[in-house]
Amino acid sequence: MVTPTVLWHRARAERLPAPTTRGASVRAGWRYLAVPWAAVFGALAVLDALGRITIVVVPGELPGLGSAFDWAVIAGLGLLVPFGFAYRTALGRERAVEERLADLVRDLAEARRSGLSLAAGWRAAARREYGALTPEVRAVARQIAFGVPVPEAVRGVADRWPTPLVRRTVAVLLRADASGGRTADALEIVAENVRAETRARAARRATAVTYVAIVYIAFAVFLVTVFVLGAVFLPPLATAGGGAFASSAGLAPDVFGALGLALAAAVVVHAVGDGVVIGVLSTGRAGAGLLHAAALVAAGWVVMRLFLPAFGGG
């Protein structure tokens, strides 16, 4: 008999708070940190570019577009750093969940082999520890105990952690339980496949370290090339004695500063692109490279601003 108390507990189980997934972490970082920072410094960049204010970040730099570019870089870093930290934290949670998924499926297979149903096996698994996956396992067991259908409760795991591995494992788990037969053997195969995929991902991350180092080295080479161009080749052209030559070369003081600004913009674009490439190489997701992009942008901006005469540096 379904009493009001059972109905209340069932409704409470269906409203269990979902864990913080990648999307929730990213939205939190975007909302509370990135947007206010980017809005403030982006407004400074726009006002500085329009000539409404003049706030020089580095002494000796060009007013107007030069200082506006600085504020734009600071605003961009305010977007990249919080967003990157939130994305990386959520990726770590996903990785921790997926690494224990094979253990859960293996225990469910053993429970089926001993004659327990999927619901009973899940309740038995809730008494064990699965690291970051433990809250999910216990939440599903609690839902089952309060009368939520087993497929619906188990499917909620894939809804809260919508990674391809979790979705695929949940789908195969429910299909194997619904089809009957040698369910334990099927779950053992699923557990082995999940374990093999997590190991392959770990090996890929270890291999990607080499490629990440290559990307960093390539950016350093590009930065040195730009530095040599701006610090060695351009200043003599700007101070050349021949007025006709200087006019034909287009290296009047304002054009000379604009050229340095263009070099700095090229460095920033290159840094963001390299960061995205690092994320794709290491995890297959561009968002995972946001922190790398922020580090490269900061390094390139410091070099261009502080050390290049063509860009207002020393």
C-alpha positions in Angstrom: 0.0 0.0 0.0 1.3 3.4 -1.0 0.9 5.6 2.1 1.3 9.4 2.1 4.6 9.0 3.9 5.9 6.8 1.1 4.7 9.3 -1.5 6.4 12.1 0.4 9.7 10.2 0.6 9.4 9.3 -3.1 8.9 13.0 -4.1 11.9 13.9 -1.8 14.1 11.3 -3.5 13.1 12.5 -7.0 14.2 16.0 -5.9 17.7 15.0 -4.8 20.2 17.8 -5.4 22.3 17.0 -8.5 26.1 17.0 -8.1 28.1 19.9 -9.6 28.6 18.9 -13.2 30.9 20.5 -15.7 28.2 22.8 -17.0 27.2 24.0 -13.5 30.8 24.7 -12.5 31.4 26.6 -15.8 28.3 28.6 -15.3 29.2 29.5 -11.7 32.7 30.6 -12.7 31.3 32.6 -15.6 28.6 34.3 -13.6 30.3 35.2 -10.4 33.9 35.9 -11.5 34.4 36.2 -15.2 31.5 38.5 -16.3 32.0 41.3 -13.7 35.8 41.4 -14.3 35.4 41.4 -18.1 32.6 44.0 -18.0 34.7 46.5 -15.9 37.9 46.2 -17.8 36.2 45.9 -21.1 34.4 49.2 -20.4 37.8 50.7 -19.6 39.2 49.5 -22.9 36.2 50.9 -24.9 36.4 54.3 -23.1 40.1 54.5 -23.6 39.9 53.6 -27.3 37.3 56.3 -27.8 39.4 58.9 -26.0 36.9 59.4 -23.1 39.5 58.5 -20.5 43.3 58.1 -20.6 44.6 55.5 -18.1 48.1 54.3 -19.0 48.9 50.8 -17.8 52.7 50.8 -18.6 54.6 54.1 -18.5 55.7 55.3 -22.0 53.1 53.4 -24.0 50.9 54.9 -26.6 47.7 56.5 -25.3 44.4 55.5 -26.9 44.7 52.2 -28.7 47.8 51.1 -26.9 46.4 51.4 -23.4 43.0 50.2 -24.6 44.7 47.1 -25.8 46.1 46.5 -22.3 42.6 46.8 -20.7 41.2 44.4 -23.3 43.9 41.9 -22.5 43.2 42.2 -18.8 39.5 41.7 -19.5 40.2 38.7 -21.6 42.3 37.2 -18.8 39.4 37.8 -16.5 37.3 35.6 -18.8 39.9 32.9 -19.4 41.1 32.3 -15.8 37.8 31.7 -13.9 36.2 29.9 -16.8 39.3 27.7 -17.2 39.5 26.9 -13.5 35.8 26.0 -13.4 36.2 23.8 -16.5 39.3 22.1 -15.2 37.7 21.4 -11.8 34.6 19.9 -13.4 36.7 17.8 -15.7 38.5 16.4 -12.6 35.2 15.5 -11.1 34.1 13.8 -14.2 37.4 11.9 -14.4 37.1 10.8 -10.8 33.5 9.5 -11.5 34.5 7.6 -14.6 37.5 6.0 -13.0 35.3 4.2 -10.4 32.5 3.4 -12.9 34.1 0.1 -13.8 34.2 -1.0 -10.1 30.5 -0.3 -9.7 29.6 -2.3 -12.8 31.8 -5.1 -11.7 30.0 -5.2 -8.3 26.6 -5.1 -9.9 27.7 -8.1 -12.1 28.7 -10.0 -9.0 25.4 -9.2 -7.4 23.6 -10.5 -10.5 25.7 -13.6 -10.5 24.7 -14.3 -6.9 21.0 -14.1 -7.8 20.2 -10.5 -6.7 18.1 -8.2 -8.9 19.5 -4.9 -10.2 17.7 -3.0 -7.5 19.0 -5.3 -4.7 22.5 -5.2 -6.2 22.4 -1.4 -6.3 21.4 -1.2 -2.7 24.2 -3.6 -1.8 26.7 -1.4 -3.8 25.5 1.7 -1.8 27.1 0.2 1.3 30.5 0.3 -0.4 32.9 3.2 -1.3 33.4 4.3 -4.9 35.2 7.6 -4.3 33.6 10.5 -6.2 30.9 8.1 -7.4 29.7 7.2 -3.9 27.1 10.0 -3.6 25.5 9.0 -6.9 25.3 5.3 -6.0 23.7 6.1 -2.6 21.3 8.6 -4.2 20.1 6.0 -6.7 19.8 3.4 -3.9 17.7 5.9 -1.9 15.5 6.6 -4.8 14.9 2.9 -5.4 14.1 2.3 -1.7 11.5 5.1 -1.9 9.8 3.5 -4.9 11.3 5.3 -7.9 11.4 2.8 -10.8 14.9 1.4 -11.2 15.5 2.5 -14.9 14.4 6.0 -14.0 16.7 6.2 -11.0 19.7 4.8 -12.8 19.1 6.9 -15.8 19.4 10.0 -13.6 23.1 9.2 -13.2 23.6 9.8 -16.9 21.4 12.9 -16.8 23.6 14.4 -14.0 26.9 13.3 -15.5 26.2 13.4 -19.3 29.6 12.2 -20.5 29.7 9.7 -23.4 31.2 7.0 -21.1 28.6 7.3 -18.4 25.7 7.6 -20.9 26.9 4.5 -22.8 27.5 2.5 -19.6 24.1 3.3 -18.2 22.3 2.5 -21.5 24.0 -0.9 -21.7 23.4 -1.6 -18.1 19.7 -1.0 -18.4 19.4 -2.9 -21.7 21.2 -5.9 -20.3 19.0 -6.0 -17.2 15.8 -5.6 -19.3 16.8 -8.4 -21.8 17.5 -11.0 -19.0 19.7 -14.0 -19.7 23.3 -14.1 -18.7 23.3 -10.5 -17.4 26.3 -11.0 -15.1 28.5 -12.0 -18.1 27.3 -9.0 -20.1 28.0 -6.7 -17.1 31.5 -8.1 -16.7 32.2 -7.3 -20.4 30.9 -3.8 -19.8 33.1 -3.4 -16.8 36.2 -4.5 -18.7 35.4 -2.1 -21.6 34.9 0.8 -19.2 38.2 0.0 -17.5 40.0 -0.3 -20.8 38.7 3.1 -22.0 39.7 4.8 -18.8 43.2 3.3 -19.1 43.4 4.4 -22.7 42.5 8.0 -21.7 45.1 8.0 -19.0 47.7 6.8 -21.5 46.6 9.5 -23.9 47.0 12.2 -21.3 50.5 10.9 -20.5 51.4 11.0 -24.2 49.9 14.4 -24.7 52.4 15.9 -22.2 55.1 15.7 -25.0 52.8 17.5 -27.5 51.9 20.2 -24.9 55.6 20.8 -24.3 56.1 21.2 -28.1 53.3 23.7 -28.3 54.9 25.7 -25.5 58.3 25.6 -27.2 56.7 26.7 -30.5 55.1 29.7 -28.8 58.4 30.6 -27.1 60.1 30.5 -30.5 57.4 32.7 -32.0 57.7 35.1 -29.0 61.5 35.3 -29.5 61.0 36.0 -33.2 58.6 38.9 -32.5 60.9 40.2 -29.8 63.9 40.2 -32.1 61.8 41.9 -34.8 60.5 44.6 -32.5 63.7 45.2 -30.5 66.4 44.8 -33.1 65.1 45.4 -36.6 62.4 48.0 -36.2 64.1 50.7 -34.0 66.9 51.4 -36.5 64.4 51.9 -39.2 62.4 54.3 -37.0 65.6 56.4 -36.3 67.0 56.2 -39.8 68.4 59.6 -41.0 66.9 59.7 -44.4 63.5 61.4 -44.3 62.5 60.1 -47.7 63.4 56.6 -46.7 61.5 57.0 -43.4 58.5 58.3 -45.3 58.6 55.5 -47.8 59.1 52.9 -45.1 56.0 54.3 -43.3 57.8 54.3 -39.9 56.7 57.6 -38.6 56.4 57.5 -34.8 52.6 56.9 -34.8 52.9 54.2 -37.4 55.9 52.6 -35.5 53.7 52.3 -32.4 50.8 50.9 -34.4 53.1 48.3 -35.8 54.2 47.3 -32.3 50.5 47.1 -31.4 49.9 44.8 -34.3 52.8 42.5 -33.2 51.3 42.4 -29.7 47.9 41.5 -31.1 49.5 38.7 -33.1 51.1 37.3 -29.9 47.8 37.3 -28.1 46.0 35.6 -30.9 48.8 33.0 -31.2 48.6 32.4 -27.4 44.8 31.8 -27.4 45.1 29.4 -30.4 47.9 27.5 -28.8 45.9 27.2 -25.6 43.0 25.7 -27.5 45.3 23.3 -29.3 46.7 22.1 -25.9 43.2 21.4 -24.6 42.2 19.4 -27.7 45.5 17.4 -27.6 45.3 16.6 -23.9 41.6 15.9 -23.3 39.8 16.3 -26.7 38.0 19.5 -25.4 39.0 23.0 -26.3 37.8 24.3 -23.0 40.4 22.3 -21.1 43.1 24.6 -22.7 41.7 27.9 -21.3 44.2 28.0 -18.4 47.0 27.3 -20.8 45.8 30.1 -23.1 45.6 32.5 -20.1 49.2 31.6 -19.1 50.5 32.1 -22.7 48.6 35.4 -23.1 50.0 36.7 -19.9 53.5 35.8 -20.8 53.3 37.3 -24.2 51.7 40.5 -23.0 54.4 41.0 -20.3 57.2 40.5 -22.8 55.6 42.8 -25.4 54.7 45.5 -22.9 57.8 45.6 -20.7 60.6 44.7 -23.0 59.8 46.0 -26.5 60.6 49.6 -27.4 58.2 49.3 -30.4 55.4 48.8 -27.9 56.2 51.3 -25.3 58.5 49.0 -23.3 62.0 49.7 -22.0 
